[in-house]
Amino acid sequence: SVCESPADVGAKLLQIVGEECRKAVQDRGVFNLGLSGGSMIKLLEKLPAEVVDCDKTNVFQCDERYAPLDHEDSNCGQYLRMWEWSPLKARLVALDCSQRLEDAAATYQKEMQNVMREGGMKLDLALLGIGPDGHTCSLFPNHPLLKDERIGIVTISDSPKPPPRRITMTLPFVNACRRKVVFATGSSKAHVVKEVVNDGVKDGSLPISLVEGLEWIVDSDAAATSPKLAK
């Protein structure tokens, strides 16, 4: 769907989070949410107080940079600081960068498995972003990781976008999520939205195009060249 402004995109994302939280808690007693970083962080500033049952919510990163929590590169660190006084802060599972990258990824996957033991490795909702190159999570165009068939958390040490070392959900893990929503704001994302939504591109040159059953929430600038998107 198309929203008028980035603020409206944020409001729509909050609405979706609330809907999925209520549904998941009713059906399974817990809500497992996957978040991206970047511009999404500011959009979700009001998330804890307004829409989420914090005691029954677990928050994970769809991908994360291998950086200490007090470093500016850490998305999780930014969420923790933003939610300093929220009970949701305690529900956010952070990457342990005191470990080697591979060990940190394995630990993160194990923590996810422990929480999602009964429902399998499935997030209830994954909120995804996209880059101007069409990447999502830390799955970059034509990268070998796109062919990884495992459902889990893997490492990347050669990210074309700094910093190079990260963890990320695999594409099959993303596709296994019960609901996948991608947001895009600004004219810099318009060509990606057009190629995927309007032109039907579906290949590794635009990793976001390989996510199945994806819902798009975009602002008017990002949708400007995509008449197939409905308001």
C-alpha positions as CSV (number, residue, x, y, z in Angstrom):
1,S,0.0,0.0,0.0
2,V,1.0,3.6,-0.5
3,C,1.2,6.2,2.2
4,E,1.6,9.9,1.8
5,S,4.6,10.4,3.9
6,P,7.4,8.5,5.9
7,A,5.4,9.3,9.1
8,D,2.4,7.6,7.6
9,V,4.5,4.6,6.7
10,G,5.7,4.4,10.3
11,A,2.1,4.6,11.6
12,K,1.1,1.8,9.2
13,L,4.0,-0.4,10.4
14,L,3.0,0.2,14.0
15,Q,-0.6,-0.8,13.1
16,I,0.7,-4.1,11.6
17,V,2.9,-4.8,14.6
18,G,-0.1,-4.4,16.9
19,E,-2.3,-6.6,14.7
20,E,0.2,-9.4,14.5
21,C,1.0,-9.2,18.2
22,R,-2.6,-9.6,19.2
23,K,-3.0,-12.5,16.8
24,A,0.1,-14.3,17.8
25,V,-0.5,-14.0,21.5
26,Q,-4.0,-15.2,21.1
27,D,-3.0,-18.2,18.9
28,R,0.4,-19.1,20.4
29,G,0.8,-17.1,23.6
30,V,3.9,-15.3,22.4
31,F,4.8,-12.8,19.7
32,N,8.2,-13.2,17.9
33,L,9.1,-10.1,15.9
34,G,12.1,-9.5,13.6
35,L,13.3,-6.0,13.0
36,S,15.7,-4.4,10.5
37,G,17.9,-1.4,11.3
38,G,18.6,1.9,9.5
39,S,15.7,4.2,9.1
40,M,13.3,1.7,10.6
41,I,14.7,2.4,14.1
42,K,13.2,5.9,14.2
43,L,9.9,4.8,12.7
44,L,9.4,2.3,15.6
45,E,10.3,4.7,18.4
46,K,6.7,4.6,19.8
47,L,6.4,0.8,19.4
48,P,6.7,-0.2,23.1
49,A,4.2,2.1,24.7
50,E,1.5,2.0,22.1
51,V,1.0,-1.4,20.4
52,V,2.9,-4.3,21.9
53,D,2.3,-6.7,24.8
54,C,5.9,-6.4,26.0
55,D,5.8,-9.3,28.4
56,K,4.8,-11.7,25.6
57,T,7.0,-10.3,22.9
58,N,10.5,-11.3,21.8
59,V,12.4,-9.0,19.5
60,F,15.1,-10.2,17.2
61,Q,17.3,-8.6,14.5
62,C,16.7,-9.8,10.9
63,D,20.4,-8.9,10.5
64,E,22.9,-7.1,12.6
65,R,26.3,-5.6,12.2
66,Y,29.2,-7.2,14.1
67,A,29.8,-4.2,16.4
68,P,29.6,-3.6,20.2
69,L,26.3,-2.3,21.5
70,D,27.9,1.1,22.3
71,H,29.2,1.5,18.8
72,E,27.3,3.6,16.3
73,D,27.2,0.7,13.8
74,S,25.1,-1.4,16.2
75,N,21.4,-1.4,15.3
76,C,20.5,-3.3,18.4
77,G,22.4,-0.7,20.5
78,Q,20.3,2.1,18.9
79,Y,17.1,0.2,19.7
80,L,18.2,-0.3,23.3
81,R,19.0,3.3,23.8
82,M,15.7,4.4,22.2
83,W,13.8,2.0,24.5
84,E,15.8,2.8,27.6
85,W,12.8,3.2,29.8
86,S,10.6,0.6,28.1
87,P,10.0,-3.0,29.3
88,L,10.5,-4.0,25.7
89,K,14.3,-3.3,26.2
90,A,14.5,-6.6,28.1
91,R,12.8,-8.5,25.3
92,L,15.4,-7.5,22.6
93,V,17.9,-10.3,21.9
94,A,21.3,-8.7,21.3
95,L,24.2,-10.1,19.3
96,D,27.1,-11.0,21.6
97,C,30.1,-9.4,19.9
98,S,32.5,-10.6,22.6
99,Q,32.4,-13.9,20.7
100,R,34.0,-14.7,17.4
101,L,31.6,-13.8,14.5
102,E,30.8,-17.4,13.7
103,D,30.2,-18.2,17.4
104,A,28.1,-15.1,17.9
105,A,25.9,-16.1,15.0
106,A,25.5,-19.7,16.3
107,T,24.6,-18.3,19.8
108,Y,22.0,-16.0,18.3
109,Q,20.4,-18.8,16.3
110,K,20.4,-21.0,19.4
111,E,18.6,-18.2,21.4
112,M,16.0,-17.9,18.6
113,Q,15.5,-21.7,18.6
114,N,15.0,-21.7,22.4
115,V,12.3,-19.1,22.2
116,M,10.6,-20.5,19.1
117,R,10.9,-24.2,20.1
118,E,7.2,-25.0,19.9
119,G,6.5,-23.2,16.7
120,G,9.7,-24.0,14.8
121,M,12.0,-21.4,13.4
122,K,9.3,-19.0,12.3
123,L,9.0,-15.3,13.2
124,D,5.5,-14.1,13.4
125,L,6.4,-10.9,11.6
126,A,9.5,-9.7,9.9
127,L,9.8,-6.0,9.1
128,L,12.2,-5.6,6.3
129,G,14.0,-2.7,4.7
130,I,15.6,-2.4,1.3
131,G,18.6,-0.6,0.0
132,P,18.8,1.3,-3.3
133,D,20.6,-1.8,-4.6
134,G,17.7,-4.0,-3.7
135,H,19.3,-5.8,-0.7
136,T,17.3,-6.8,2.3
137,C,18.6,-8.0,5.6
138,S,22.3,-8.5,4.8
139,L,21.5,-10.4,1.6
140,F,23.2,-8.5,-1.2
141,P,22.8,-8.7,-5.0
142,N,24.1,-11.9,-6.5
143,H,25.9,-12.8,-3.3
144,P,26.5,-16.5,-2.7
145,L,24.5,-16.3,0.6
146,L,21.3,-16.1,-1.6
147,K,21.8,-19.7,-2.4
148,D,22.1,-20.9,1.2
149,E,19.3,-23.3,1.7
150,R,19.4,-23.5,5.5
151,I,16.8,-21.9,7.7
152,G,18.9,-20.0,10.2
153,I,21.4,-17.3,11.0
154,V,24.6,-17.1,9.0
155,T,27.6,-14.8,8.8
156,I,28.8,-12.5,6.1
157,S,32.4,-11.1,6.1
158,D,32.4,-9.3,2.8
159,S,29.4,-7.1,2.9
160,P,29.6,-4.6,0.0
161,K,28.0,-2.1,2.4
162,P,30.2,-1.2,5.5
163,P,30.8,-2.6,8.0
164,P,31.8,-5.9,6.2
165,R,31.1,-8.3,9.1
166,R,27.5,-9.1,10.0
167,I,25.0,-11.8,10.7
168,T,21.8,-12.2,8.7
169,M,18.8,-14.4,8.4
170,T,19.0,-16.7,5.4
171,L,16.6,-16.3,2.5
172,P,14.7,-19.5,3.4
173,F,14.4,-18.2,7.0
174,V,12.9,-14.9,5.8
175,N,10.5,-16.8,3.6
176,A,9.5,-19.1,6.5
177,C,8.2,-16.1,8.5
178,R,4.5,-16.0,8.9
179,R,4.2,-12.4,7.6
180,K,6.8,-10.4,5.8
181,V,6.4,-6.6,5.3
182,V,8.9,-4.4,3.6
183,F,8.9,-0.6,3.8
184,A,10.5,2.0,1.5
185,T,10.6,5.7,1.7
186,G,12.1,8.3,-0.6
187,S,12.8,8.6,-4.3
188,S,16.1,6.7,-3.9
189,K,14.1,3.5,-3.5
190,A,11.6,4.2,-6.4
191,H,13.5,2.3,-9.0
192,V,13.8,-0.8,-6.9
193,V,10.0,-0.7,-6.1
194,K,9.3,-0.3,-9.8
195,E,11.5,-3.1,-10.9
196,V,10.1,-5.6,-8.4
197,V,6.4,-4.6,-8.1
198,N,5.7,-3.0,-11.4
199,D,8.1,-4.9,-13.8
200,G,8.1,-8.3,-12.0
201,V,11.8,-8.7,-11.7
202,K,12.6,-11.8,-9.7
203,D,16.2,-12.8,-9.5
204,G,19.3,-12.4,-7.4
205,S,20.2,-9.0,-8.8
206,L,17.4,-7.7,-6.5
207,P,17.4,-9.9,-3.4
208,I,14.1,-8.3,-2.1
209,S,12.4,-9.8,-5.1
210,L,13.1,-13.3,-3.8
211,V,11.1,-12.9,-0.7
212,E,7.8,-14.8,-1.1
213,G,4.4,-13.4,-0.1
214,L,5.9,-9.9,0.6
215,E,3.7,-6.9,1.5
216,W,4.9,-3.4,0.5
217,I,4.4,-0.3,2.6
218,V,5.8,2.7,0.8
219,D,5.5,6.4,0.7
220,S,4.4,8.4,-2.4
221,D,8.0,9.2,-3.4
222,A,9.0,5.5,-3.4
223,A,5.8,4.6,-5.3
224,A,6.1,7.4,-7.9
225,T,7.0,5.1,-10.8
226,S,4.9,2.1,-9.8
227,P,1.3,2.4,-10.8
228,K,0.6,-1.2,-9.8
229,L,0.8,-0.2,-6.1
230,A,-2.6,0.6,-4.7
231,K,-3.2,3.2,-2.1
